[in-house]
Amino acid sequence: MSFRQILPVAFLAVGCIGSTPLPQPAAAQEQVVERAAPEQVAPPQPTPQDKVIAKLIAKLMPSNHVSGRELNDEISRRALDLFLESFDPMKLYFLQSDVDEFKRYSEVVDDQVRLGDLSLAYYIYGRFTQRVDERVAVVMELLDSDFDFTRDEQIIIDRDATQFARNADEARDRWRRQIKLALLDLRNEKADTKDDSETDEPELTKEEITADAKDQLRRRYARYARRWKQTSSDDLLELFLTSVTNGYDPHSTYMSPATLEDFAISMRLNLDGIGASLGEKDGNTVVRQVIPGGAADSHGKLKPDDVIVAVGQDAEGEMVDIVEMPLKEVVKLIRGRAGSVVRLAVRPGGTGNEEIFKIVRARIELEDSAARGEVIDHEMPGQGKVKLGYINLPSFYMDMEAARRNEVDYRSSTRDVERILRDFKEQNVGGVVLDLTRNGGGSLTEAISLTGLFIDRGPVVQVKNSDGSVQQYADDQSGTVWDGPLVVVTSKLSASASEIFAGAIKDYHRGIVVGDPATHGKGTVQTLMDIGQSLFRSNNANYGALKVTLQQFYLPDGESTQLKGVEADLVLPSMTSKLPVAEGDLEYALEFDKVPLAKHSLYAMTPDSLLNQMRINSANRVQQDKEFNELMRRIELYVREKDQKSISLNEEEFLRRRAEREAQTEAEEEELDDVLNNEEIFRDTYYNKEVMNVAHEYVTGLRSQNLAVAK
């Protein structure tokens, strides 16, 4: 289907479709909007370069993506939905009639991209900025009125459960509730902040606090309207083409020249800053990953799924509200010189009460994320003592520059773990526990070579390319460094290279996997394709880049780690297992599939009878442990909070729910202090104690069956 067949005259950025003028705001509305954003900004226009880039993306995606699928009507429908969602994720601005109109063109996005025609993207953008002006005008009007906080009413907070407003009256009521929720939130936060302050300033009345909160909201939405008017053609191209590439999978994106430059800077700076990967969701800045060895990791409290709402510089600098701020602007505020202080106002889990984290920016050094080991004499009632070697491995790392220079003693995770294992052997440990709970991945080469420390030789991972061909990557070094019992500890945060290692150990029956029900489930690899190089065979000009998923990982038995991850042999309760941070939580994630099994050895170190008894024994211990019972109570509360579709706007009920959540947050903080603190190699927590109990039983069980040596 051709876009031109539906609309003979192309959309213009502003002005008309054919001879029909685009709707313009009423004069009264314009006056109110003028108050919010007085400056006039010329709307962006597509450039000839933008059109060429769009055409190139249309060619590169089908030929390089691992799926090999064409840019077709299904991708087109996905792309339109994602493009609309990138503007209005909570369905607050567009009307249902707008969306119905746009959906008429849901199967022409693919045709447009192939033609380099960006008119639909600019038309939707123009309608959105019009709706933003209208909604901001309503916001300013509502903020001049009073709100009844004793009234029993709800606001829907789940974007899948909400609908676009059918008319202006419905939109106004949605915004009345939205502003009421924001005021409840802000004025109670301000009251709490005042209570915690040590100044002698007179206490503000509730009316004064409310007025202050209203002023903050006026500034927030005025800024929001301004920032959309300041959208550049590069920004809009990135939004539109990323919607298209995300229609293939969530990791394939188009980076505009500015985004690519920021990416390059972050690589050159070796992650100077707080050491966290951030994303944008529903207008909020969300923590995607805390990078092992970074400043946030050392601080110990920031975690995935947290929402950052404000950023302050140094110990006393003004806190800047970043709600609805573009992610790249947020990153600029957070990034800074190593040794300086940044203050983050954070909502733990996105629903918790606001807390201020003071983090000293730092450069991630290799030493901070290196493997570390400790020998533990573990005792269990009636089972005596077992000497266990514990290794904390936060990433699969390699000093690539030193390796390229052929330095004999270059640093790598394999070399460090090998050194630790040899030390363990000298101390006569009975078993090894390798902790990957915080390991988000790293070098594929390292995952393969590190697996080789525990198996004799054979395939470790299989990789499928975009042409459908499958390659095997194997450990080809004979012999092992450790042939005794091995326990691999994983979580939902264990991803990529961690999953390759844990999956290979499991497929070989070489050891057992303990922890969350499954690992993260990211079984794909991406590459960065420079657009300038692809177009002109030159890197002199920055035209942005395409990050495309070109390969998929498979374990030796042929199963992909995609979506399923690596399932644990023995599951322990944890909060991370309930966080919505897995690959399966992303829209249009690639499906799980299989390739033929790669022939490999099987060790006799996972007897079913032993594993079944260990599961029963562990479940009994967990059930009788007070701290695990308290954890499970908090997990139940967290799941209930996370699954809520709406929030009460009655202040009394709002505060009751807030107090309940605050108690939950305090308990979670104590647990995180134990789990994430990086100062000690092994943290003697109730969770880790149970891991060691499992390892103890595993070692003694294998010994009783004469299976304690890999063979």
JORA-V331690 format. One record per helix or strand of 2 or more residues. SS is the DSSP state (A for helix, B for strand). FROM is the first residue (numbers start at 0). LEN is the number of residues. If there is no record, write none. Layout:
SS/FROM/LEN  SS/FROM/LEN
//
This chain:
A/2/4  B/15/2  B/19/2  A/26/10  A/47/17  A/72/15  A/95/8  A/108/7  A/118/25  B/153/3  A/167/29  A/205/24  A/232/14  B/252/3  A/256/12  B/275/6  B/283/7  A/294/5  B/306/7  B/318/3  A/326/8  B/340/7  A/347/3  B/353/7  A/365/4  B/371/9  B/383/9  A/399/5  A/412/14  B/430/5  A/443/8  B/457/7  B/469/6  B/484/6  A/496/11  B/511/4  B/523/7  A/530/6  B/544/11  B/558/2  B/569/2  A/575/3  A/582/3  A/607/17  A/625/17  B/645/3  A/650/26  A/685/19
//
